[in-house]
Amino acid sequence: ISIKGDDAGLEEGRVALRKGALVSEMVLVFKTGEYQWDFALKGETLSMANFRVPGPAAPQSPEQMDEFISERYAFVNKILKFIENLYKAFINLRLSTRWATKQVPVIHKWIHATDG
């Protein structure tokens, strides 16, 4: 099953999860201020694809290339740091006793909830 788009209904996803489907890929959007990063996260490998980074437009002259590369690097570094922290938080939660006692029940409640 594929559920895509900003207007995609969650009910279809919940039904699929109730039937035993697994999430194979999700698109994540990270926004801060006026900037937005988009990327797909693969479920089995936790690898990333379709990585889009905000930043300055391509330089108009060779003299602007150094500044362009520096700014681009800063944007890439910011999202990589965010992803690293996200992974750390997930691993800490997943390996803790809170996963089974608190998080799994919340997930099950969400999956079996109905919209409306």
C-alpha positions in Angstrom: 0.0 0.0 0.0 1.2 3.5 -0.8 -0.2 6.6 1.0 1.2 9.8 -0.4 0.5 13.5 -0.3 -0.3 16.2 2.2 -4.0 15.3 2.1 -3.5 11.6 2.4 -5.9 10.0 4.9 -4.4 8.2 7.9 -7.3 5.7 8.1 -6.1 3.8 5.0 -2.7 3.5 6.7 -4.2 2.4 10.0 -6.3 -0.3 8.2 -3.1 -1.6 6.5 -1.2 -1.7 9.8 -4.1 -3.5 11.5 -3.9 -6.2 8.7 -0.1 -6.6 9.4 1.4 -4.3 6.8 4.8 -2.9 7.7 6.0 0.6 6.9 8.7 0.2 4.2 9.4 3.9 3.5 8.3 7.3 4.7 9.0 10.8 3.6 10.0 13.1 6.4 10.0 16.9 6.3 12.1 18.9 8.6 11.3 22.6 8.9 13.0 25.3 10.8 12.3 29.0 10.2 12.0 29.6 6.5 13.9 26.4 5.5 12.7 22.9 4.7 14.5 19.6 4.1 12.8 16.6 2.6 14.0 13.0 2.5 12.7 9.5 2.3 13.6 7.0 5.1 13.7 3.3 4.2 12.2 1.1 6.8 14.5 -2.0 6.6 17.8 -0.3 6.3 17.1 3.2 7.7 18.9 4.6 4.6 17.9 7.9 3.1 16.9 8.7 -0.4 15.5 11.7 -2.4 17.3 14.1 -0.1 16.4 17.8 -0.8 18.3 20.5 1.0 17.4 24.2 1.1 19.9 26.8 0.5 21.1 29.5 -1.9 20.4 29.4 -5.6 23.3 28.3 -7.8 26.0 30.9 -8.1 25.9 33.4 -11.0 29.6 33.8 -11.1 32.7 31.7 -10.2 33.5 34.3 -7.5 30.3 33.2 -5.6 31.2 29.5 -5.6 33.1 29.4 -2.3 30.2 31.1 -0.5 27.6 28.8 -2.2 29.5 25.7 -1.2 30.0 26.9 2.4 26.3 27.7 2.8 25.2 24.4 1.2 27.6 22.5 3.5 26.0 24.2 6.5 22.5 23.2 5.4 23.6 19.6 4.8 25.4 19.5 8.2 22.4 20.8 10.0 20.0 18.1 8.8 22.6 15.4 9.3 23.0 16.5 13.0 19.2 16.5 13.4 19.0 12.9 11.9 21.8 11.7 14.2 20.0 13.1 17.2 16.7 11.6 16.0 18.4 8.1 15.6 19.9 8.4 19.1 16.6 9.3 20.7 14.9 6.4 18.9 17.5 3.8 19.8 17.5 5.0 23.5 13.7 4.6 23.5 13.6 1.4 21.6 16.2 -0.3 24.0 14.5 1.0 27.1 11.8 -0.6 29.2 9.6 2.3 28.3 9.3 0.9 24.7 7.2 -2.1 25.7 5.4 -0.5 28.7 4.5 2.9 27.3 5.3 3.3 23.6 3.9 0.1 22.2 0.5 0.6 23.8 0.4 4.2 22.5 1.2 2.9 19.0 -1.5 0.2 19.2 -4.0 2.7 20.4 -3.2 5.0 17.5 -3.5 2.1 15.0 -6.8 1.0 16.3 -8.3 4.6 16.7 -10.9 5.8 14.2 -10.9 9.3 12.7 -13.7 11.6 13.7 
